[in-house]
Amino acid sequence: MLKGIPPILSPELLKTMSEMGHGDELVIADGHFPAASTARRLIRADGLGAIELLDAILQFYPLDRYVERPVTLMQVVTGDPVTPSIWDEYRDTVHRHESGISFEYVERFAFYERAKQAFAVVATGETAQYANLILKKGLVTFR
């Protein structure tokens, strides 16, 4: 263990985030997401909720300020009566770490295709529906 690093961030996830470059994307997938069949690199985070993992990741992972919307959510399928309350928690968590971040909403199958191109997919145990999100990595600036 290391000081100051949340224990829910596995060594594999920390290594992956360090290897990612500007513009690479990281998917945080809920427990319903076809992570194993989608991921180029799969990181298991079974038993962890997406909110707690997002909060831990954003302590170290800068979001891309060179794009309009560096966070992407999967849209609710037309006709599905679900209202994803987890989205409000995502917004609160993201804005706690970085202000002024906008979210993009992508159709389900377009989201899957984009996830196939992502640097890595983190498969969580999140049970909320439509709890999948993509984070586009930005720059770490030293001033």
RAQUIDA-V561436 format. One record per residue. N is the residue number from 1. RES is the residue in one letter. OMEGA is omega in degrees with one decimal (none if undefined). NEAR is the number of other C-alpha atoms within 12 Angstrom. D_FIRST is the distance of its C-alpha to the first C-alpha in Angstrom with 1 decimal. Layout:
BEGIN
N,RES,OMEGA,NEAR,D_FIRST
N,RES,OMEGA,NEAR,D_FIRST
END
This chain:
BEGIN
1,M,176.7,10,0.0
2,L,178.3,11,3.8
3,K,172.5,6,6.8
4,G,179.0,11,9.3
5,I,180.0,18,8.0
6,P,-176.9,21,9.4
7,P,178.0,18,7.6
8,I,174.6,27,10.9
9,L,-178.0,32,10.5
10,S,175.2,23,9.9
11,P,179.2,18,9.2
12,E,179.4,19,13.0
13,L,177.6,34,13.9
14,L,177.7,27,12.2
15,K,-179.3,17,14.0
16,T,179.3,28,17.1
17,M,178.9,36,17.3
18,S,-179.1,23,17.0
19,E,-177.1,17,19.8
20,M,177.2,26,22.0
21,G,179.9,21,24.9
22,H,178.9,25,27.2
23,G,175.6,26,29.0
24,D,-176.7,29,26.8
25,E,178.1,36,26.2
26,L,178.2,47,23.4
27,V,167.8,49,24.7
28,I,-172.3,50,23.1
29,A,175.5,46,25.2
30,D,-177.2,35,26.2
31,G,-179.9,27,26.7
32,H,-172.4,19,30.3
33,F,178.2,31,29.7
34,P,-171.6,25,30.7
35,A,-175.5,31,27.3
36,A,-179.3,22,27.6
37,S,-177.1,15,31.2
38,T,-167.2,26,30.5
39,A,166.2,28,27.2
40,R,174.8,21,27.3
41,R,-177.6,27,23.5
42,L,175.4,28,22.2
43,I,-179.2,30,18.7
44,R,174.6,30,18.6
45,A,-178.9,29,17.2
46,D,178.8,24,19.6
47,G,179.0,17,19.6
48,L,175.1,26,18.3
49,G,-177.3,29,21.0
50,A,-178.5,37,21.9
51,I,-178.7,32,22.0
52,E,179.3,26,18.5
53,L,177.1,37,17.2
54,L,180.0,44,19.7
55,D,179.6,28,18.7
56,A,-179.9,28,15.1
57,I,-174.4,34,16.4
58,L,172.7,33,19.0
59,Q,-174.2,24,16.7
60,F,-169.4,26,16.3
61,Y,178.9,37,19.2
62,P,175.5,34,22.6
63,L,-174.4,41,25.6
64,D,179.8,31,28.7
65,R,-179.7,23,31.3
66,Y,174.4,16,33.9
67,V,-176.9,21,34.6
68,E,-176.3,15,36.3
69,R,-177.2,24,33.9
70,P,177.3,32,30.4
71,V,-177.5,39,29.4
72,T,176.1,39,31.4
73,L,175.0,37,32.0
74,M,178.7,34,34.1
75,Q,171.9,27,37.5
76,V,178.7,23,38.9
77,V,179.8,19,41.4
78,T,179.9,11,45.0
79,G,178.5,8,46.5
80,D,-176.5,11,43.2
81,P,-177.1,10,43.4
82,V,170.9,16,39.7
83,T,-174.9,17,38.6
84,P,179.3,22,34.8
85,S,179.6,16,33.7
86,I,179.3,27,30.1
87,W,177.1,29,31.4
88,D,177.6,16,31.9
89,E,176.1,20,28.3
90,Y,180.0,35,27.3
91,R,179.4,27,29.6
92,D,-178.5,21,28.4
93,T,179.4,25,24.7
94,V,-176.7,33,25.6
95,H,173.7,21,28.0
96,R,-178.8,17,25.5
97,H,-178.3,21,23.5
98,E,-179.1,24,26.6
99,S,174.3,15,30.2
100,G,-179.5,19,33.2
101,I,176.6,28,31.5
102,S,-178.9,25,34.0
103,F,175.1,29,33.5
104,E,178.4,22,35.4
105,Y,-173.8,24,36.6
106,V,177.5,24,37.3
107,E,-171.8,19,39.3
108,R,-175.1,23,37.5
109,F,172.9,18,38.6
110,A,176.1,17,38.2
111,F,178.6,30,34.6
112,Y,-179.8,29,34.1
113,E,178.3,21,35.6
114,R,178.7,30,33.5
115,A,177.9,40,30.3
116,K,180.0,25,31.5
117,Q,-177.2,22,31.4
118,A,177.7,32,27.9
119,F,-179.3,32,25.2
120,A,174.6,37,23.0
121,V,175.6,40,23.3
122,V,-178.4,47,20.6
123,A,-179.3,37,22.1
124,T,174.2,35,21.2
125,G,-177.6,27,22.8
126,E,-178.2,29,24.7
127,T,178.8,22,28.2
128,A,176.8,23,30.0
129,Q,179.2,27,32.7
130,Y,-178.6,34,32.6
131,A,-179.9,38,28.9
132,N,175.1,46,28.4
133,L,178.8,45,27.7
134,I,178.1,41,27.3
135,L,177.3,43,25.6
136,K,-174.8,40,27.1
137,K,178.5,34,24.9
138,G,-177.4,29,26.3
139,L,168.3,20,26.0
140,V,-179.5,17,23.7
141,T,179.3,11,26.3
142,F,-178.6,4,26.2
143,R,none,3,29.0
END
